[in-house]
Amino acid sequence: MSTVSTTRAPARVERTTDPRPRRSKRRQVRERQWPAYVFLSPWMIGAVVLTLVPMAVSLYLSFTDYNLFDPPHWVGLRNYQEMLFEDPRYWRSVGTTLLYVVVAVPLKLGLALGVAMLLKNLGRGRGFYRSAFYAPSLLGASMSIALVWKALFNDGGTVPDVLDAVGIHTGGWVGNPDLAVYGVVLLTVWQFGAPMVIFLAGLQQISPDLYEAAALDGAGRWRQFVSITVPMLSPVVFFNLVLEVINSFQVFTPAFAISGGDGGPADSTMFYTLYLYERGFTASHMGYAAAMAWLLLIAIGVITLILFRTSRSWVFYADEEGR
Amino acid sequence: MTPALHPSRRAVLATAAAGLSTALTATLSGCSAASGSTSGGVTLTFSWWGNDDRAARTEKAVRLFEKEHPGVSVRTSNGEFGAYLQKLATQAAGGGIPDVVQLDYRQVSQYAGGEAILPLDDIIKAGTIRTSEMDKGLLRTGTYKGGQYALLMGRGITGYAYDSAVYKKAGVPTPGPSWTWQDWAEANKRIAALGLKSPDGRPYTGSNDGGGNEDVFETWLRGRGGKLYAHQTELGFTEADLTAFWAFCDGLRKDGAIAEARDTVQAKSTETSPIGRGLAAADFTWDAPFPGYTGLLGKDIHFAPVPTTGGHQGAYFKPSMLLGIGANSEHPEEAAQLIDFLLNDPRAGDILGFSRSTPPNRKIAARVAKTLQGPEREIYDYAQTMEKYGLDDPPTAPPPGDLAIQTAFKRGYQRVMYGMATPRQAARELIDEANRELRS
């Protein structure tokens, strides 16, 4: 880059007019920077050793046939080809995962927003209620909660029994391929604490003046929600949506625990990551599993990109105000 | 208005990117278990699978070993078969396989070939593990390319645990070594016709549904003169064979003669099997876990042969499970001592009994047989009876892909049970999937 373009960078002009020669300036900067790199080094070593190297190895493995025991051998695009064109179970796992994302994410976000709105104006005991609603998010990712969940939805568990008592006969959800996936959905939806807290923070940033002004103009509660809360909250909604979509594509623990690891019955809870795990650790096709991981990464990337593109039409950023 | 506190576009973007980057790192991160010694002495890790009865006996034998070897402590872990296999594969990948490890017949060639377990020949030559009292033919089941990698813990055979009281009530004769699959179907129908109720009020049926169990299919197939694998890369049965088997089981289940689909799906151990939950009168199983059935359900439970096709038995003797030493063990000497103790020490033999079916050490088998009572006596006698009746030679060790085919088999039949596929469609799917596994 030349120093001629003076239209947009006054700092640059300043630099060229510096009387000292450039090289010594650079050295000076380098001397000033080294402590920063020293302090950063643990993180940088971690990033390289624990993230970049495994990613590179995983990419390499995705082009090999690797059974965990023998050295991997190169098969080119064979894994990808088999996945996309020869493996019906791959596409079934994609379908199950998409169904899960489409059902679980809106439910979870809706619930999180609803509860956040209720908690926002709560006076007494708000600390208690916030903790109570947040607690499942802290516990929910654990294996033990998933096992408790399994017991609740199993034959003779509380949920089927209660449903029986009110005349809905479902039997155990865990052994029913039509219902098993919804057991997992409910377990996820129940952990709405994290988005709820973010919604709460967002709600509290909306100026009460806006509501007052709207009330003076005769806007009812619903009108205020649609015309003030939703647009003012849209960056937060967007933020939660992106995070939840990314997380939901990677659902694993609840399905693993509830199905005992096999994605059953009849593959009804065989989510993408569970199938990936099964290919890798049960069938010993690590190369195939690595290829699945990369396609998942690409798919999540594309979907996130699409969300960002569409967001331009519905997300309102405060710092864009007046543009 | 406080615009500065609203998340900016850039902040949202950055967070989303951070979330995305976890997508990959979270999916494929192996874990390696810590192994090694404590400051006081040697700590061995030992893992196996099995039911509660086996767990209690194994713990007791291990504690005796610790008492005999001061300074050596053994950390044990066990689990249910399916989960155990996955955990072990993960550990093997991370180089953290336990010092002493219980293996399935199907795993030996894969683990030995991948150098995950140690060759035992030198240890055997040095006399740390004694094999003089073991049957040479059966010892071969633990070899890979001429080297001994694992030693069998027992000689097993499939069978049928059934409630004799219910059989008597239904007027079904005691199953003998030549009873047929038609006799079995008839027995189930008669039991269902009794109109008994399970503890949760549902109709009581004749048996578990063996349709999703590859072992049951293999017995059925061998009774008709077939076999699972023609050789290491080819199936030994056809779509028609499997269709016939699945249609047979499917029909009986639809008639209410054998357990419901949801109960078959939930059955993962003796306790959760239909017979264990009071939903059925019988269960296809192996001889080794049988004492667990009587422990759970009482003395009316007996062990019978699996049905035949026209008197041709499909059951065969195979190593019920084997023991090996993890390749990365820091204490192979002590690990070998533990194996020798479990296999050759008479006191360990007394404790373990027949919990892993007939012990491989002839002297111990004979010694324990004399003192055997109840269910263990029964499986010992059962093995004798079957030997006399005449069984075909065992097949060669199954290919490594069999582990995946076994789970595919279960899943294929689940699709039949839930009406997602006809027996023929599901059989077609299984054969396609099996061929893919065997090819790679």
Boltz contact constraints between the chains, C-beta under 6 A:
constraints:
  - contact:
      token1: [A, 51]
      token2: [B, 25]
      max_distance: 6.0
  - contact:
      token1: [A, 58]
      token2: [B, 28]
      max_distance: 6.0
  - contact:
      token1: [A, 68]
      token2: [B, 93]
      max_distance: 6.0
  - contact:
      token1: [A, 69]
      token2: [B, 110]
      max_distance: 6.0
  - contact:
      token1: [A, 69]
      token2: [B, 114]
      max_distance: 6.0
  - contact:
      token1: [A, 69]
      token2: [B, 116]
      max_distance: 6.0
  - contact:
      token1: [A, 70]
      token2: [B, 114]
      max_distance: 6.0
  - contact:
      token1: [A, 171]
      token2: [B, 262]
      max_distance: 6.0
  - contact:
      token1: [A, 172]
      token2: [B, 262]
      max_distance: 6.0
  - contact:
      token1: [A, 175]
      token2: [B, 262]
      max_distance: 6.0
  - contact:
      token1: [A, 175]
      token2: [B, 265]
      max_distance: 6.0
  - contact:
      token1: [A, 175]
      token2: [B, 266]
      max_distance: 6.0
  - contact:
      token1: [A, 177]
      token2: [B, 418]
      max_distance: 6.0
  - contact:
      token1: [A, 205]
      token2: [B, 5]
      max_distance: 6.0
  - contact:
      token1: [A, 207]
      token2: [B, 1]
      max_distance: 6.0
  - contact:
      token1: [A, 235]
      token2: [B, 7]
      max_distance: 6.0
  - contact:
      token1: [A, 239]
      token2: [B, 12]
      max_distance: 6.0
  - contact:
      token1: [A, 242]
      token2: [B, 16]
      max_distance: 6.0
  - contact:
      token1: [A, 243]
      token2: [B, 19]
      max_distance: 6.0
  - contact:
      token1: [A, 246]
      token2: [B, 19]
      max_distance: 6.0
  - contact:
      token1: [A, 246]
      token2: [B, 20]
      max_distance: 6.0
  - contact:
      token1: [A, 261]
      token2: [B, 83]
      max_distance: 6.0
  - contact:
      token1: [A, 265]
      token2: [B, 265]
      max_distance: 6.0
  - contact:
      token1: [A, 265]
      token2: [B, 414]
      max_distance: 6.0
  - contact:
      token1: [A, 266]
      token2: [B, 414]
      max_distance: 6.0
  - contact:
      token1: [A, 266]
      token2: [B, 415]
      max_distance: 6.0
  - contact:
      token1: [A, 266]
      token2: [B, 418]
      max_distance: 6.0
  - contact:
      token1: [A, 266]
      token2: [B, 420]
      max_distance: 6.0
  - contact:
      token1: [A, 281]
      token2: [B, 86]
      max_distance: 6.0
  - contact:
      token1: [A, 281]
      token2: [B, 89]
      max_distance: 6.0
  - contact:
      token1: [A, 281]
      token2: [B, 90]
      max_distance: 6.0
  - contact:
      token1: [A, 282]
      token2: [B, 86]
      max_distance: 6.0
  - contact:
      token1: [A, 283]
      token2: [B, 404]
      max_distance: 6.0
  - contact:
      token1: [A, 293]
      token2: [B, 27]
      max_distance: 6.0
  - contact:
      token1: [A, 293]
      token2: [B, 28]
      max_distance: 6.0
  - contact:
      token1: [A, 297]
      token2: [B, 23]
      max_distance: 6.0
  - contact:
      token1: [A, 297]
      token2: [B, 24]
      max_distance: 6.0
  - contact:
      token1: [A, 300]
      token2: [B, 23]
      max_distance: 6.0
  - contact:
      token1: [A, 317]
      token2: [B, 9]
      max_distance: 6.0
  - contact:
      token1: [A, 318]
      token2: [B, 3]
      max_distance: 6.0
  - contact:
      token1: [A, 318]
      token2: [B, 6]
      max_distance: 6.0
  - contact:
      token1: [A, 319]
      token2: [B, 8]
      max_distance: 6.0
